[in-house]
């Protein structure tokens, strides 16, 4: 059962990684980065590494907040 869950999480992880190239809006890309970090944290948890999962979640949340702040200051569309 856990192997199927990890496999599905890896598929979602690959989908989020490739979906970054589809969007031109920087805010969407930052939101996808947050989802990537959340899925990676769940994968670490399923692999019985709670210390890495907590670290990934904390850094992912911090970077997402920081990047949203930068996108609001710079603008949503690249020049």
OpenMM code with the backbone's topology and positions (N, CA, C; nanometers):
from openmm import Vec3, app, unit

residues = "UNK UNK UNK UNK UNK UNK UNK UNK UNK UNK UNK UNK UNK UNK UNK UNK UNK UNK UNK UNK UNK UNK UNK UNK UNK UNK UNK UNK UNK UNK UNK UNK UNK UNK UNK UNK UNK UNK UNK UNK UNK UNK UNK UNK UNK UNK UNK UNK UNK UNK UNK UNK UNK UNK UNK UNK UNK UNK UNK UNK UNK UNK UNK UNK UNK UNK UNK UNK UNK UNK UNK UNK UNK UNK UNK UNK UNK UNK UNK".split()
positions = [
    Vec3(0.0827, -0.1198, 0.0000),
    Vec3(0.0000, 0.0000, 0.0000),
    Vec3(0.0872, 0.1263, 0.0000),
    Vec3(0.1921, 0.1243, 0.0818),
    Vec3(0.2778, 0.2425, 0.0903),
    Vec3(0.3540, 0.2631, -0.0396),
    Vec3(0.3914, 0.1533, -0.1054),
    Vec3(0.4622, 0.1663, -0.2314),
    Vec3(0.3768, 0.2341, -0.3375),
    Vec3(0.2475, 0.2034, -0.3385),
    Vec3(0.1562, 0.2672, -0.4338),
    Vec3(0.1433, 0.4155, -0.4014),
    Vec3(0.1350, 0.4498, -0.2721),
    Vec3(0.1241, 0.5901, -0.2315),
    Vec3(0.2492, 0.6683, -0.2695),
    Vec3(0.3654, 0.6096, -0.2467),
    Vec3(0.4897, 0.6771, -0.2838),
    Vec3(0.4975, 0.6939, -0.4352),
    Vec3(0.4549, 0.5914, -0.5091),
    Vec3(0.4547, 0.6009, -0.6546),
    Vec3(0.3625, 0.7131, -0.7029),
    Vec3(0.2433, 0.7245, -0.6449),
    Vec3(0.1512, 0.8325, -0.6830),
    Vec3(0.2071, 0.9697, -0.6457),
    Vec3(0.2708, 0.9778, -0.5295),
    Vec3(0.3318, 1.1045, -0.4896),
    Vec3(0.4464, 1.1428, -0.5829),
    Vec3(0.5227, 1.0449, -0.6280),
    Vec3(0.6300, 1.0736, -0.7228),
    Vec3(0.5754, 1.1203, -0.8571),
    Vec3(0.4630, 1.0647, -0.9002),
    Vec3(0.3995, 1.1116, -1.0239),
    Vec3(0.3538, 1.2564, -1.0085),
    Vec3(0.2943, 1.2893, -0.8946),
    Vec3(0.2526, 1.4284, -0.8696),
    Vec3(0.3742, 1.5196, -0.8629),
    Vec3(0.4835, 1.4710, -0.8040),
    Vec3(0.6062, 1.5497, -0.7953),
    Vec3(0.6622, 1.5800, -0.9339),
    Vec3(0.6641, 1.4824, -1.0209),
    Vec3(0.7120, 1.5034, -1.1578),
    Vec3(0.6182, 1.5966, -1.2334),
    Vec3(0.4877, 1.5816, -1.2109),
    Vec3(0.3908, 1.6697, -1.2784),
    Vec3(0.4080, 1.8149, -1.2349),
    Vec3(0.4313, 1.8367, -1.1060),
    Vec3(0.4518, 1.9745, -1.0602),
    Vec3(0.5827, 2.0318, -1.1130),
    Vec3(0.6848, 1.9475, -1.1228),
    Vec3(0.8137, 1.9955, -1.1750),
    Vec3(0.8010, 2.0374, -1.3212),
    Vec3(0.7289, 1.9597, -1.4010),
    Vec3(0.7139, 1.9945, -1.5420),
    Vec3(0.6095, 2.1035, -1.5665),
    Vec3(0.5157, 2.1204, -1.4741),
    Vec3(0.4130, 2.2230, -1.4943),
    Vec3(0.4682, 2.3641, -1.4754),
    Vec3(0.5852, 2.3767, -1.4165),
    Vec3(0.6471, 2.5089, -1.4021),
    Vec3(0.6754, 2.5697, -1.5397),
    Vec3(0.7068, 2.4850, -1.6367),
    Vec3(0.7411, 2.5338, -1.7694),
    Vec3(0.6190, 2.5761, -1.8513),
    Vec3(0.5002, 2.5403, -1.8067),
    Vec3(0.3777, 2.5706, -1.8816),
    Vec3(0.3317, 2.7142, -1.8576),
    Vec3(0.3429, 2.7618, -1.7348),
    Vec3(0.2855, 2.8905, -1.6968),
    Vec3(0.3846, 3.0046, -1.7174),
    Vec3(0.3307, 3.1217, -1.7503),
    Vec3(0.4113, 3.2432, -1.7620),
    Vec3(0.3933, 3.3357, -1.6423),
    Vec3(0.2900, 3.3133, -1.5650),
    Vec3(0.2606, 3.3967, -1.4492),
    Vec3(0.3486, 3.3516, -1.3322),
    Vec3(0.4278, 3.4435, -1.2773),
    Vec3(0.5214, 3.4084, -1.1705),
    Vec3(0.4505, 3.3654, -1.0422),
    Vec3(0.3327, 3.4198, -1.0161),
    Vec3(0.2599, 3.3802, -0.8961),
    Vec3(0.2155, 3.2347, -0.9054),
    Vec3(0.1717, 3.1903, -1.0219),
    Vec3(0.1352, 3.0497, -1.0404),
    Vec3(0.2567, 2.9598, -1.0197),
    Vec3(0.3704, 3.0034, -1.0672),
    Vec3(0.4926, 2.9239, -1.0516),
    Vec3(0.5315, 2.9117, -0.9047),
    Vec3(0.5143, 3.0189, -0.8287),
    Vec3(0.5452, 3.0140, -0.6857),
    Vec3(0.4480, 2.9211, -0.6132),
    Vec3(0.3212, 2.9229, -0.6511),
    Vec3(0.2230, 2.8331, -0.5898),
    Vec3(0.2566, 2.6876, -0.6225),
    Vec3(0.2987, 2.6620, -0.7454),
    Vec3(0.3389, 2.5262, -0.7830),
    Vec3(0.4627, 2.4840, -0.7052),
    Vec3(0.5546, 2.5778, -0.6822),
    Vec3(0.6728, 2.5468, -0.6007),
    Vec3(0.6320, 2.5076, -0.4589),
    Vec3(0.5324, 2.5754, -0.4027),
    Vec3(0.4824, 2.5391, -0.2698),
    Vec3(0.4216, 2.4001, -0.2684),
    Vec3(0.3485, 2.3660, -0.3746),
    Vec3(0.2912, 2.2320, -0.3845),
    Vec3(0.4009, 2.1271, -0.3990),
    Vec3(0.5041, 2.1590, -0.4761),
    Vec3(0.6185, 2.0688, -0.4921),
    Vec3(0.6829, 2.0417, -0.3567),
    Vec3(0.7016, 2.1454, -0.2789),
    Vec3(0.7639, 2.1301, -0.1481),
    Vec3(0.6762, 2.0469, -0.0547),
    Vec3(0.5446, 2.0673, -0.0613),
    Vec3(0.4543, 1.9903, 0.0229),
    Vec3(0.4571, 1.8420, -0.0141),
    Vec3(0.4552, 1.8126, -0.1441),
    Vec3(0.4595, 1.6731, -0.1885),
    Vec3(0.5925, 1.6095, -0.1510),
    Vec3(0.7007, 1.6839, -0.1645),
    Vec3(0.8317, 1.6301, -0.1266),
    Vec3(0.8368, 1.6014, 0.0232),
    Vec3(0.7745, 1.6859, 0.1031),
    Vec3(0.7679, 1.6620, 0.2466),
    Vec3(0.6880, 1.5352, 0.2780),
    Vec3(0.5790, 1.5135, 0.2058),
    Vec3(0.5012, 1.3908, 0.2258),
    Vec3(0.5803, 1.2667, 0.1847),
    Vec3(0.6592, 1.2789, 0.0801),
    Vec3(0.7419, 1.1656, 0.0381),
    Vec3(0.8457, 1.1336, 0.1450),
    Vec3(0.9103, 1.2360, 0.2009),
    Vec3(1.0076, 1.2109, 0.3067),
    Vec3(0.9405, 1.1461, 0.4274),
    Vec3(0.8185, 1.1872, 0.4579),
    Vec3(0.7467, 1.1279, 0.5711),
    Vec3(0.7163, 0.9812, 0.5449),
    Vec3(0.6758, 0.9483, 0.4227),
    Vec3(0.6456, 0.8088, 0.3890),
    Vec3(0.7713, 0.7218, 0.3874),
    Vec3(0.8863, 0.7825, 0.3643),
    Vec3(1.0122, 0.7085, 0.3661),
    Vec3(1.0734, 0.7015, 0.5062),
    Vec3(0.9945, 0.7345, 0.6076),
    Vec3(1.0350, 0.7287, 0.7488),
    Vec3(1.1540, 0.8186, 0.7796),
    Vec3(1.1507, 0.9394, 0.7268),
    Vec3(1.2506, 1.0413, 0.7586),
    Vec3(1.1801, 1.1670, 0.8073),
    Vec3(1.1282, 1.1639, 0.9295),
    Vec3(1.0508, 1.2798, 0.9761),
    Vec3(1.1352, 1.4061, 0.9920),
    Vec3(1.2639, 1.3920, 1.0206),
    Vec3(1.3476, 1.5101, 1.0336),
    Vec3(1.3621, 1.5821, 0.8997),
    Vec3(1.3793, 1.5074, 0.7925),
    Vec3(1.3860, 1.5694, 0.6592),
    Vec3(1.2509, 1.6250, 0.6168),
    Vec3(1.1429, 1.5576, 0.6551),
    Vec3(1.0097, 1.6052, 0.6200),
    Vec3(0.9796, 1.7391, 0.6869),
    Vec3(1.0144, 1.7512, 0.8131),
    Vec3(0.9900, 1.8768, 0.8847),
    Vec3(1.0775, 1.9880, 0.8277),
    Vec3(1.2024, 1.9559, 0.7961),
    Vec3(1.2925, 2.0551, 0.7377),
    Vec3(1.2423, 2.1011, 0.6021),
    Vec3(1.1992, 2.0079, 0.5181),
    Vec3(1.1461, 2.0418, 0.3858),
    Vec3(1.0210, 2.1278, 0.3977),
    Vec3(0.9337, 2.0934, 0.4910),
    Vec3(0.8108, 2.1714, 0.5085),
    Vec3(0.8430, 2.3132, 0.5565),
    Vec3(0.9339, 2.3259, 0.6516),
    Vec3(0.9676, 2.4581, 0.7042),
    Vec3(1.0350, 2.5450, 0.5995),
    Vec3(1.1313, 2.4887, 0.5282),
    Vec3(1.2006, 2.5662, 0.4249),
    Vec3(1.1066, 2.5971, 0.3093),
    Vec3(1.0206, 2.5021, 0.2735),
    Vec3(0.9242, 2.5253, 0.1662),
    Vec3(0.8263, 2.6364, 0.1986),
    Vec3(0.7768, 2.6392, 0.3203),
    Vec3(0.6845, 2.7456, 0.3615),
    Vec3(0.7562, 2.8799, 0.3623),
    Vec3(0.8769, 2.8816, 0.4183),
    Vec3(0.9524, 3.0072, 0.4239),
    Vec3(0.9852, 3.0613, 0.2856),
    Vec3(1.0296, 2.9740, 0.1967),
    Vec3(1.0631, 3.0181, 0.0608),
    Vec3(0.9398, 3.0611, -0.0160),
    Vec3(0.8283, 2.9925, 0.0039),
    Vec3(0.7054, 3.0303, -0.0657),
    Vec3(0.6596, 3.1686, -0.0223),
    Vec3(0.6635, 3.1955, 0.1067),
    Vec3(0.6248, 3.3282, 0.1561),
    Vec3(0.7192, 3.4346, 0.1027),
    Vec3(0.8482, 3.4055, 0.1044),
    Vec3(0.9471, 3.5002, 0.0532),
    Vec3(0.9270, 3.5257, -0.0963),
    Vec3(0.9037, 3.4210, -0.1727),
    Vec3(0.8857, 3.4365, -0.3172),
    Vec3(0.7547, 3.5078, -0.3513),
    Vec3(0.6493, 3.4840, -0.2745),
    Vec3(0.5239, 3.5578, -0.2979),
    Vec3(0.5456, 3.7060, -0.2717),
    Vec3(0.6223, 3.7389, -0.1683),
    Vec3(0.6528, 3.8791, -0.1399),
    Vec3(0.7320, 3.9419, -0.2541),
    Vec3(0.8295, 3.8699, -0.3068),
    Vec3(0.9090, 3.9221, -0.4180),
    Vec3(0.8236, 3.9396, -0.5430),
    Vec3(0.7357, 3.8436, -0.5703),
    Vec3(0.6504, 3.8529, -0.6899),
    Vec3(0.5551, 3.9710, -0.6788),
    Vec3(0.5040, 3.9982, -0.5601),
    Vec3(0.4138, 4.1132, -0.5464),
    Vec3(0.4891, 4.2461, -0.5655),
    Vec3(0.6159, 4.2492, -0.5293),
    Vec3(0.6935, 4.3708, -0.5483),
    Vec3(0.7399, 4.3875, -0.6924),
    Vec3(0.7806, 4.2780, -0.7575),
    Vec3(0.8375, 4.2845, -0.8922),
    Vec3(0.7289, 4.2877, -0.9996),
    Vec3(0.6273, 4.2076, -0.9836),
    Vec3(0.5224, 4.1961, -1.0834),
    Vec3(0.5037, 4.0511, -1.1210),
    Vec3(0.3864, 4.0201, -1.1715),
    Vec3(0.3534, 3.8808, -1.1985),
    Vec3(0.4030, 3.8320, -1.3331),
    Vec3(0.4219, 3.9191, -1.4271),
    Vec3(0.4647, 3.8794, -1.5628),
    Vec3(0.6118, 3.9120, -1.5839),
    Vec3(0.6885, 3.8169, -1.6361),
    Vec3(0.8290, 3.8489, -1.6671),
    Vec3(0.8391, 3.9461, -1.7827),
    Vec3(0.9414, 4.0270, -1.7835),
    Vec3(0.9564, 4.1309, -1.8853),
    Vec3(1.0141, 4.0767, -2.0131),
] * unit.nanometer
topology = app.Topology()
chain = topology.addChain("A")
for resn in residues:
    res = topology.addResidue(resn, chain)
    for name in ("N", "CA", "C"):
        topology.addAtom(name, app.Element.getBySymbol(name[0]), res)
